[in-house]
């Protein structure tokens, strides 16, 4: 009995300790997260201040120079990848798009692709017809994804020299993701999604792996990732593709370890996005990180005030820690 009486409190203390260890880590406040969400929100706001940035526009050209100037300070190589596609309903008229590619450690044969589309809709297609002349600046769709990559760029060199010694990284801004003038339920000849990602993927796949000498092992697409109260489900197309699902599972596991509640452990719907074209035309195992449940989507009200520095910080933190620990 004496042994039992002594042992039971010991068991109670041990059991409590195990329970405490099993609890998820407490959510960190914005200032406690080691990824600068405020800076990401500042970049997002600066991108929106340029104004509408559809493919081929003056706003897009200003954005391109802004991004090349920024990323050139941190990366090892810069490439502009130009392509053309037909103007909707005017198939003899061509639009020129430009993917921007920024490389870190280009000598490394195994590479990770981090990407986002950086064009905006030409007009807010979800507005009623009388309000489609209002400007669309695309804060969440998709200045937010671009802004997170702008912040991450500042630490990539250190990460790849101190923490991640295996993989190189390419950050790619994909153009012409949505050069569309009508709601998606309407069909117009030549109007479709993801011209830039298809061109990028075909270009990649056109060179045999042996001749290219390197390949993408993982891809992450950031699209609509900074809204307030974001909820990130595991996008279905990514989940159904085993190589992309592996990346997806790693990132969700990292989010769980960090206590980032926005990454929920359930599978969502299929989203037509750049990751599909990267996978289908380039065999690049790319997953989509997106919360499409966003009321201002494709309206003129998609502005910086709808976006959250805290969400940007949490997404950037998860992505950074996953990249550091990637095996």
Secondary structure, 3 states (H helix, E strand, C coil): CHHHHHHHHHHHHHHHHHHHHHCCCCCCCHHHCCCCHHHHHHHHHHHHHCCCCCCCCHHHHHHHHHHHHHHHCCCCEEEEEEEEEEECCEEEEEEEEEEEEEEECCCCCEEEEEEEECCCCCCCCCCCHHHCCCCCCCHHHHHHHHHHHHHHHHHHHHHHHHCCCCCEEEEEEECCCECCCCCCCCCCCCCCECHHHHHHHHHHHCCCHHHHCCEEEEEEEECCCCECCCCEEECHHHHHCHHHHHHHHHHHHHHHHHCCCCEEEEECCCCCCHHHHHHHHHCCCEEEECCCCCCCCCCCCCCHHHECHHHHHHHHHHHHHHHHHCC
